[in-house]
Amino acid sequence: MDPDYKVYRLVKEVFDSSKKTYGYRRIADEIRDCKGIIINYKKVLRIMRKYGIQAQYIRNIKPNYSKKCIEENIKDDLLKRKFNQRGWVTDITYLIFGSKRAYLSTILDLKTRKVVSHIISSRNDNKLVMDTLNLAISKTKDLNGLIIHSDQGSPYVSTEYRIICESNGILISMSRRGTPLDNAVIESFHSILKKETLYNNDIKNLKEYIQLVEEWIEFYNTTRRKQKK
């Protein structure tokens, strides 16, 4: 594992808690005052640059640079629809009830067809994807050479996502644009989840829907029979 990864997690925690407004100096001061850890300003700045942690207003000043970074972070499809190999597939789906919605981010293991990690959030943003990825990483011992496959959504082509994966020896794979069949396993999983929760129960509000999804994922991982691959 990249030795910078633990420091990155600490920096990212403070950055997110500041509503993504703190620069490297304030982050270093916050870590010192609240965590009791003395960290050099230059090191925090280097970590932020390495992992692409930057306030949104600064990103908007450099649109051409951001576009170039996105193009560099787009990866080839390593799975090529061979879904019986070692790897993870991931995606975000909507959980909609009436006029309200939440977002489910899931990482699914191709070999076991079990959910490695999932997070439900009211916001569809980079943090949702990074939190799901970091949770999966924390649960897995052997990551070196593991493939993670997604579409080309903005969180997956971010510098932060790329560096987290590279720091942990994970190989990034992406579907071709406009080709959902390249990620058919996770697409199918989310479709089944909705059929067996929202469409199969008398739900009164979004909160009940989310609770049902949490219970169903537990059932899926522990009890539900998986189809043969």
ZADO-1210 file (C-alpha; in nm, 4 decimals, padded with zeros to 6 digits):
<atoms>
<atom x="00.0000" y="00.0000" z="00.0000" code="MET" pos="1"/>
<atom x="00.1172" y="00.3531" z="-00.0826" code="ASP" pos="2"/>
<atom x="00.2632" y="00.5107" z="00.2368" code="PRO" pos="3"/>
<atom x="00.0773" y="00.8340" z="00.1537" code="ASP" pos="4"/>
<atom x="-00.2614" y="00.6627" z="00.1676" code="TYR" pos="5"/>
<atom x="-00.3111" y="00.6896" z="00.5461" code="LYS" pos="6"/>
<atom x="-00.2207" y="01.0585" z="00.5434" code="VAL" pos="7"/>
<atom x="-00.4565" y="01.1113" z="00.2508" code="TYR" pos="8"/>
<atom x="-00.7460" y="00.9618" z="00.4516" code="ARG" pos="9"/>
<atom x="-00.6736" y="01.2060" z="00.7341" code="LEU" pos="10"/>
<atom x="-00.6447" y="01.5046" z="00.4997" code="VAL" pos="11"/>
<atom x="-00.9624" y="01.4054" z="00.3160" code="LYS" pos="12"/>
<atom x="-01.1567" y="01.3733" z="00.6420" code="GLU" pos="13"/>
<atom x="-01.0668" y="01.7290" z="00.7434" code="VAL" pos="14"/>
<atom x="-01.1271" y="01.8626" z="00.3904" code="PHE" pos="15"/>
<atom x="-01.4761" y="01.7085" z="00.3759" code="ASP" pos="16"/>
<atom x="-01.5655" y="01.8293" z="00.7263" code="SER" pos="17"/>
<atom x="-01.4751" y="02.1835" z="00.6151" code="SER" pos="18"/>
<atom x="-01.7376" y="02.1530" z="00.3401" code="LYS" pos="19"/>
<atom x="-01.4478" y="02.1278" z="00.0954" code="LYS" pos="20"/>
<atom x="-01.3285" y="02.4819" z="00.1598" code="THR" pos="21"/>
<atom x="-01.0001" y="02.4457" z="00.3540" code="TYR" pos="22"/>
<atom x="-00.6633" y="02.4833" z="00.1872" code="GLY" pos="23"/>
<atom x="-00.3496" y="02.2951" z="00.2892" code="TYR" pos="24"/>
<atom x="-00.2528" y="02.5340" z="00.5706" code="ARG" pos="25"/>
<atom x="-00.5895" y="02.5182" z="00.7468" code="ARG" pos="26"/>
<atom x="-00.6016" y="02.1401" z="00.7024" code="ILE" pos="27"/>
<atom x="-00.2566" y="02.1006" z="00.8603" code="ALA" pos="28"/>
<atom x="-00.3580" y="02.3277" z="01.1486" code="ASP" pos="29"/>
<atom x="-00.6834" y="02.1378" z="01.1999" code="GLU" pos="30"/>
<atom x="-00.5028" y="01.8038" z="01.2088" code="ILE" pos="31"/>
<atom x="-00.2596" y="01.9433" z="01.4649" code="ARG" pos="32"/>
<atom x="-00.5258" y="02.1049" z="01.6873" code="ASP" pos="33"/>
<atom x="-00.7963" y="01.8361" z="01.6694" code="CYS" pos="34"/>
<atom x="-00.6007" y="01.5162" z="01.6073" code="LYS" pos="35"/>
<atom x="-00.2824" y="01.6014" z="01.7944" code="GLY" pos="36"/>
<atom x="-00.0730" y="01.5102" z="01.4906" code="ILE" pos="37"/>
<atom x="00.1917" y="01.7534" z="01.3702" code="ILE" pos="38"/>
<atom x="00.2131" y="01.7508" z="00.9920" code="ILE" pos="39"/>
<atom x="00.4150" y="01.9719" z="00.7594" code="ASN" pos="40"/>
<atom x="00.2293" y="02.2220" z="00.5381" code="TYR" pos="41"/>
<atom x="00.4277" y="02.1092" z="00.2358" code="LYS" pos="42"/>
<atom x="00.3334" y="01.7457" z="00.2942" code="LYS" pos="43"/>
<atom x="-00.0375" y="01.8299" z="00.3111" code="VAL" pos="44"/>
<atom x="-00.0050" y="02.0329" z="-00.0090" code="LEU" pos="45"/>
<atom x="00.1740" y="01.7449" z="-00.1820" code="ARG" pos="46"/>
<atom x="-00.0934" y="01.4955" z="-00.0710" code="ILE" pos="47"/>
<atom x="-00.3733" y="01.7233" z="-00.1905" code="MET" pos="48"/>
<atom x="-00.2104" y="01.7675" z="-00.5294" code="ARG" pos="49"/>
<atom x="-00.1377" y="01.3964" z="-00.5628" code="LYS" pos="50"/>
<atom x="-00.4945" y="01.2918" z="-00.4849" code="TYR" pos="51"/>
<atom x="-00.6668" y="01.5769" z="-00.6656" code="GLY" pos="52"/>
<atom x="-00.8201" y="01.7279" z="-00.3500" code="ILE" pos="53"/>
<atom x="-00.9182" y="02.0813" z="-00.4361" code="GLN" pos="54"/>
<atom x="-01.1975" y="02.3243" z="-00.3552" code="ALA" pos="55"/>
<atom x="-01.4653" y="02.3380" z="-00.6263" code="GLN" pos="56"/>
<atom x="-01.4217" y="02.7110" z="-00.6861" code="TYR" pos="57"/>
<atom x="-01.0535" y="02.6491" z="-00.7678" code="ILE" pos="58"/>
<atom x="-01.1451" y="02.3653" z="-01.0045" code="ARG" pos="59"/>
<atom x="-01.3801" y="02.5972" z="-01.1917" code="ASN" pos="60"/>
<atom x="-01.0981" y="02.8446" z="-01.2553" code="ILE" pos="61"/>
<atom x="-00.9042" y="02.5811" z="-01.4536" code="LYS" pos="62"/>
<atom x="-01.1588" y="02.4073" z="-01.6824" code="PRO" pos="63"/>
<atom x="-00.9044" y="02.3107" z="-01.9471" code="ASN" pos="64"/>
<atom x="-00.6746" y="02.1486" z="-01.6911" code="TYR" pos="65"/>
<atom x="-00.9700" y="01.9579" z="-01.5412" code="SER" pos="66"/>
<atom x="-01.0751" y="01.8323" z="-01.8847" code="LYS" pos="67"/>
<atom x="-00.7218" y="01.7107" z="-01.9542" code="LYS" pos="68"/>
<atom x="-00.7121" y="01.5268" z="-01.6203" code="CYS" pos="69"/>
<atom x="-01.0421" y="01.3539" z="-01.6952" code="ILE" pos="70"/>
<atom x="-00.9174" y="01.2346" z="-02.0351" code="GLU" pos="71"/>
<atom x="-00.6003" y="01.0985" z="-01.8749" code="GLU" pos="72"/>
<atom x="-00.8030" y="00.9100" z="-01.6137" code="ASN" pos="73"/>
<atom x="-01.0276" y="00.7248" z="-01.8602" code="ILE" pos="74"/>
<atom x="-00.9155" y="00.3614" z="-01.8757" code="LYS" pos="75"/>
<atom x="-00.9684" y="00.0705" z="-02.1167" code="ASP" pos="76"/>
<atom x="-01.2159" y="-00.2104" z="-02.0562" code="ASP" pos="77"/>
<atom x="-01.0076" y="-00.4868" z="-01.8972" code="LEU" pos="78"/>
<atom x="-01.3005" y="-00.7226" z="-01.8334" code="LEU" pos="79"/>
<atom x="-01.4295" y="-00.7323" z="-02.1930" code="LYS" pos="80"/>
<atom x="-01.7549" y="-00.8825" z="-02.0607" code="ARG" pos="81"/>
<atom x="-01.5750" y="-01.1806" z="-01.9053" code="LYS" pos="82"/>
<atom x="-01.7534" y="-01.1613" z="-01.5730" code="PHE" pos="83"/>
<atom x="-01.6167" y="-01.4786" z="-01.4134" code="ASN" pos="84"/>
<atom x="-01.2714" y="-01.3431" z="-01.3315" code="GLN" pos="85"/>
<atom x="-01.1278" y="-01.1901" z="-01.0148" code="ARG" pos="86"/>
<atom x="-01.2512" y="-00.8382" z="-00.9795" code="GLY" pos="87"/>
<atom x="-01.5104" y="-00.5899" z="-00.8632" code="TRP" pos="88"/>
<atom x="-01.7829" y="-00.4060" z="-01.0533" code="VAL" pos="89"/>
<atom x="-01.9311" y="-00.0810" z="-00.9291" code="THR" pos="90"/>
<atom x="-02.2009" y="00.1725" z="-01.0101" code="ASP" pos="91"/>
<atom x="-02.4489" y="00.4189" z="-00.8595" code="ILE" pos="92"/>
<atom x="-02.8259" y="00.3833" z="-00.8907" code="THR" pos="93"/>
<atom x="-03.1239" y="00.5972" z="-00.7870" code="TYR" pos="94"/>
<atom x="-03.3607" y="00.5007" z="-00.5075" code="LEU" pos="95"/>
<atom x="-03.6702" y="00.7054" z="-00.5927" code="ILE" pos="96"/>
<atom x="-03.9941" y="00.7261" z="-00.3979" code="PHE" pos="97"/>
<atom x="-04.2424" y="00.9933" z="-00.4978" code="GLY" pos="98"/>
<atom x="-04.0591" y="01.3244" z="-00.5287" code="SER" pos="99"/>
<atom x="-03.7708" y="01.2163" z="-00.3052" code="LYS" pos="100"/>
<atom x="-03.4581" y="01.0255" z="-00.3952" code="ARG" pos="101"/>
<atom x="-03.1412" y="00.8768" z="-00.2532" code="ALA" pos="102"/>
<atom x="-02.8364" y="00.7268" z="-00.4221" code="TYR" pos="103"/>
<atom x="-02.6967" y="00.3767" z="-00.3737" code="LEU" pos="104"/>
<atom x="-02.3291" y="00.3174" z="-00.4528" code="SER" pos="105"/>
<atom x="-02.2360" y="-00.0514" z="-00.4697" code="THR" pos="106"/>
<atom x="-01.9225" y="-00.2588" z="-00.5215" code="ILE" pos="107"/>
<atom x="-01.9928" y="-00.6207" z="-00.6157" code="LEU" pos="108"/>
<atom x="-01.7431" y="-00.9088" z="-00.6230" code="ASP" pos="109"/>
<atom x="-01.7438" y="-01.0963" z="-00.9544" code="LEU" pos="110"/>
<atom x="-01.6339" y="-01.4321" z="-00.8127" code="LYS" pos="111"/>
<atom x="-01.8751" y="-01.4538" z="-00.5183" code="THR" pos="112"/>
<atom x="-02.1425" y="-01.2194" z="-00.6550" code="ARG" pos="113"/>
<atom x="-02.1596" y="-01.0699" z="-00.3064" code="LYS" pos="114"/>
<atom x="-02.1735" y="-00.7024" z="-00.2149" code="VAL" pos="115"/>
<atom x="-01.8278" y="-00.5979" z="-00.0932" code="VAL" pos="116"/>
<atom x="-01.9438" y="-00.2538" z="00.0153" code="SER" pos="117"/>
<atom x="-02.2379" y="-00.0219" z="-00.0325" code="HIS" pos="118"/>
<atom x="-02.3361" y="00.3247" z="00.0868" code="ILE" pos="119"/>
<atom x="-02.6671" y="00.5104" z="00.0540" code="ILE" pos="120"/>
<atom x="-02.6518" y="00.8900" z="00.0446" code="SER" pos="121"/>
<atom x="-02.8744" y="01.1880" z="-00.0238" code="SER" pos="122"/>
<atom x="-02.6016" y="01.3234" z="-00.2528" code="ARG" pos="123"/>
<atom x="-02.4644" y="01.1809" z="-00.5763" code="ASN" pos="124"/>
<atom x="-02.1076" y="01.3092" z="-00.5564" code="ASP" pos="125"/>
<atom x="-01.7433" y="01.2046" z="-00.5490" code="ASN" pos="126"/>
<atom x="-01.7537" y="01.1501" z="-00.1731" code="LYS" pos="127"/>
<atom x="-02.0164" y="00.8772" z="-00.2125" code="LEU" pos="128"/>
<atom x="-01.7934" y="00.6842" z="-00.4542" code="VAL" pos="129"/>
<atom x="-01.4714" y="00.7366" z="-00.2568" code="MET" pos="130"/>
<atom x="-01.6372" y="00.6291" z="00.0686" code="ASP" pos="131"/>
<atom x="-01.7699" y="00.3135" z="-00.0978" code="THR" pos="132"/>
<atom x="-01.4275" y="00.2386" z="-00.2450" code="LEU" pos="133"/>
<atom x="-01.2434" y="00.3001" z="00.0822" code="ASN" pos="134"/>
<atom x="-01.4902" y="00.0799" z="00.2699" code="LEU" pos="135"/>
<atom x="-01.4300" y="-00.2042" z="00.0225" code="ALA" pos="136"/>
<atom x="-01.0533" y="-00.1578" z="00.0534" code="ILE" pos="137"/>
<atom x="-01.0728" y="-00.1744" z="00.4336" code="SER" pos="138"/>
<atom x="-01.2530" y="-00.5105" z="00.4115" code="LYS" pos="139"/>
<atom x="-01.0138" y="-00.6769" z="00.1665" code="THR" pos="140"/>
<atom x="-00.6707" y="-00.8226" z="00.2446" code="LYS" pos="141"/>
<atom x="-00.5322" y="-00.8946" z="-00.1017" code="ASP" pos="142"/>
<atom x="-00.5890" y="-00.6053" z="-00.3417" code="LEU" pos="143"/>
<atom x="-00.2827" y="-00.6284" z="-00.5652" code="ASN" pos="144"/>
<atom x="-00.3850" y="-00.6812" z="-00.9271" code="GLY" pos="145"/>
<atom x="-00.7580" y="-00.6733" z="-00.8490" code="LEU" pos="146"/>
<atom x="-00.9661" y="-00.5183" z="-01.1282" code="ILE" pos="147"/>
<atom x="-01.2400" y="-00.2664" z="-01.0481" code="ILE" pos="148"/>
<atom x="-01.4771" y="-00.1948" z="-01.3359" code="HIS" pos="149"/>
<atom x="-01.7154" y="00.1006" z="-01.3714" code="SER" pos="150"/>
<atom x="-01.8673" y="00.3276" z="-01.6303" code="ASP" pos="151"/>
<atom x="-01.7083" y="00.6629" z="-01.7180" code="GLN" pos="152"/>
<atom x="-01.9083" y="00.8655" z="-01.4673" code="GLY" pos="153"/>
<atom x="-01.7335" y="01.1739" z="-01.3279" code="SER" pos="154"/>
<atom x="-01.6370" y="01.0250" z="-00.9876" code="PRO" pos="155"/>
<atom x="-01.4719" y="00.7266" z="-01.1580" code="TYR" pos="156"/>
<atom x="-01.2598" y="00.9434" z="-01.3893" code="VAL" pos="157"/>
<atom x="-01.1476" y="01.1732" z="-01.1072" code="SER" pos="158"/>
<atom x="-00.7839" y="01.1931" z="-01.0053" code="THR" pos="159"/>
<atom x="-00.8752" y="01.1001" z="-00.6486" code="GLU" pos="160"/>
<atom x="-01.0377" y="00.7731" z="-00.7587" code="TYR" pos="161"/>
<atom x="-00.7391" y="00.6845" z="-00.9788" code="ARG" pos="162"/>
<atom x="-00.4834" y="00.7523" z="-00.7071" code="ILE" pos="163"/>
<atom x="-00.6753" y="00.5576" z="-00.4408" code="ILE" pos="164"/>
<atom x="-00.6884" y="00.2568" z="-00.6719" code="CYS" pos="165"/>
<atom x="-00.3247" y="00.2854" z="-00.7801" code="GLU" pos="166"/>
<atom x="-00.2102" y="00.3324" z="-00.4184" code="SER" pos="167"/>
<atom x="-00.3676" y="-00.0015" z="-00.3303" code="ASN" pos="168"/>
<atom x="-00.2579" y="-00.1971" z="-00.6387" code="GLY" pos="169"/>
<atom x="-00.6072" y="-00.1992" z="-00.7923" code="ILE" pos="170"/>
<atom x="-00.6380" y="-00.1962" z="-01.1731" code="LEU" pos="171"/>
<atom x="-00.9037" y="00.0374" z="-01.3138" code="ILE" pos="172"/>
<atom x="-01.1307" y="-00.0816" z="-01.5944" code="SER" pos="173"/>
<atom x="-01.4105" y="00.1173" z="-01.7619" code="MET" pos="174"/>
<atom x="-01.7021" y="00.0496" z="-01.9914" code="SER" pos="175"/>
<atom x="-01.7092" y="00.2110" z="-02.3306" code="ARG" pos="176"/>
<atom x="-01.9314" y="00.5187" z="-02.3477" code="ARG" pos="177"/>
<atom x="-02.2982" y="00.4383" z="-02.4072" code="GLY" pos="178"/>
<atom x="-02.2399" y="00.0636" z="-02.3601" code="THR" pos="179"/>
<atom x="-02.4140" y="-00.0484" z="-02.0363" code="PRO" pos="180"/>
<atom x="-02.3696" y="-00.4156" z="-02.1289" code="LEU" pos="181"/>
<atom x="-01.9982" y="-00.3725" z="-02.0511" code="ASP" pos="182"/>
<atom x="-02.1073" y="-00.3477" z="-01.6867" code="ASN" pos="183"/>
<atom x="-02.3998" y="-00.5883" z="-01.7069" code="ALA" pos="184"/>
<atom x="-02.3425" y="-00.7624" z="-01.3720" code="VAL" pos="185"/>
<atom x="-02.3887" y="-00.4535" z="-01.1559" code="ILE" pos="186"/>
<atom x="-02.6676" y="-00.3257" z="-01.3817" code="GLU" pos="187"/>
<atom x="-02.8505" y="-00.6561" z="-01.3325" code="SER" pos="188"/>
<atom x="-02.7886" y="-00.6500" z="-00.9575" code="PHE" pos="189"/>
<atom x="-02.9423" y="-00.3057" z="-00.9173" code="HIS" pos="190"/>
<atom x="-03.2377" y="-00.4075" z="-01.1349" code="SER" pos="191"/>
<atom x="-03.3068" y="-00.7167" z="-00.9204" code="ILE" pos="192"/>
<atom x="-03.2699" y="-00.5121" z="-00.6022" code="LEU" pos="193"/>
<atom x="-03.5401" y="-00.2699" z="-00.7161" code="LYS" pos="194"/>
<atom x="-03.7748" y="-00.5465" z="-00.8322" code="LYS" pos="195"/>
<atom x="-03.7489" y="-00.7306" z="-00.5018" code="GLU" pos="196"/>
<atom x="-03.7756" y="-00.4226" z="-00.2790" code="THR" pos="197"/>
<atom x="-03.9690" y="-00.1282" z="-00.4256" code="LEU" pos="198"/>
<atom x="-04.1887" y="-00.3303" z="-00.6617" code="TYR" pos="199"/>
<atom x="-04.2531" y="-00.6164" z="-00.4213" code="ASN" pos="200"/>
<atom x="-04.3577" y="-00.4298" z="-00.1050" code="ASN" pos="201"/>
<atom x="-04.6055" y="-00.1724" z="00.0204" code="ASP" pos="202"/>
<atom x="-04.3662" y="00.1124" z="00.0985" code="ILE" pos="203"/>
<atom x="-04.4942" y="00.4397" z="00.2435" code="LYS" pos="204"/>
<atom x="-04.1901" y="00.6671" z="00.2201" code="ASN" pos="205"/>
<atom x="-03.8246" y="00.6888" z="00.1165" code="LEU" pos="206"/>
<atom x="-03.7021" y="00.6069" z="00.4664" code="LYS" pos="207"/>
<atom x="-03.8853" y="00.2713" z="00.4567" code="GLU" pos="208"/>
<atom x="-03.7491" y="00.2081" z="00.1083" code="TYR" pos="209"/>
<atom x="-03.3896" y="00.2665" z="00.2226" code="ILE" pos="210"/>
<atom x="-03.4360" y="00.0402" z="00.5248" code="GLN" pos="211"/>
<atom x="-03.5764" y="-00.2311" z="00.2995" code="LEU" pos="212"/>
<atom x="-03.2783" y="-00.1988" z="00.0638" code="VAL" pos="213"/>
<atom x="-03.0365" y="-00.2375" z="00.3570" code="GLU" pos="214"/>
<atom x="-03.2203" y="-00.5504" z="00.4746" code="GLU" pos="215"/>
<atom x="-03.2355" y="-00.6930" z="00.1227" code="TRP" pos="216"/>
<atom x="-02.8599" y="-00.6501" z="00.0683" code="ILE" pos="217"/>
<atom x="-02.7958" y="-00.8389" z="00.3925" code="GLU" pos="218"/>
<atom x="-03.0347" y="-01.1126" z="00.2707" code="PHE" pos="219"/>
<atom x="-02.8657" y="-01.1144" z="-00.0698" code="TYR" pos="220"/>
<atom x="-02.5186" y="-01.1592" z="00.0808" code="ASN" pos="221"/>
<atom x="-02.6110" y="-01.4242" z="00.3376" code="THR" pos="222"/>
<atom x="-02.9166" y="-01.6163" z="00.2201" code="THR" pos="223"/>
<atom x="-03.0373" y="-01.5495" z="-00.1347" code="ARG" pos="224"/>
<atom x="-02.9334" y="-01.8220" z="-00.3808" code="ARG" pos="225"/>
<atom x="-02.7061" y="-01.6939" z="-00.6562" code="LYS" pos="226"/>
<atom x="-02.7507" y="-01.7950" z="-01.0181" code="GLN" pos="227"/>
<atom x="-02.4691" y="-02.0009" z="-01.1642" code="LYS" pos="228"/>
<atom x="-02.2271" y="-01.7881" z="-01.3654" code="LYS" pos="229"/>
</atoms>
